[in-house]
Amino acid sequence: MREIIATEHAPKAIGPYSQAIRAQGLIFTSGQVAIDPTTQQVIAGDVSAQTDRVLKNLAAILQASGSSFEKVLRSTVFLKNMGDFAAMNEVYGRYFKHEPPARSTVEVARLPKDVLVEIDVIALA
């Protein structure tokens, strides 16, 4: 059995996908980019500003599912430029202060809406 998770406090899906799915005691989020949920537009700013917006979007989705950053098991970070790793990592560390999840970070050729960073997570429900 699976349950669709949706909240107005995170960007609406811009394609045929859900913000998150709850199944088997886990929450699987879709990748989030730096879209402001109130305007549905990509925010201006560097990778630090975009990472902060992405993590705020993920926090809203996790909260809507009954989960939180403390319950995240794994995350995947997609960066447009690996040169932005340190700046992204500094912001990321503010959200995962204690016992951070397992993580992969990869550089990709292009991201949706030409953003600088995209992140998805798997968390305990």
PEMOFEN-V110189 format. One record per helix or strand of 3 or more residues. SS is the DSSP state (H for helix, E for strand). FROM is the first residue (numbers start at 0). TO is the last residue. If there is no record, write none. Layout:
BEGIN
ss = {SS,SS}
from = {FROM,FROM}
to = {TO,TO}
END
This chain:
BEGIN
ss = {E,E,E,H,H,E,H,E,H,E}
from = {1,19,25,46,68,71,81,101,111,116}
to = {4,22,28,64,70,78,94,106,113,123}
END
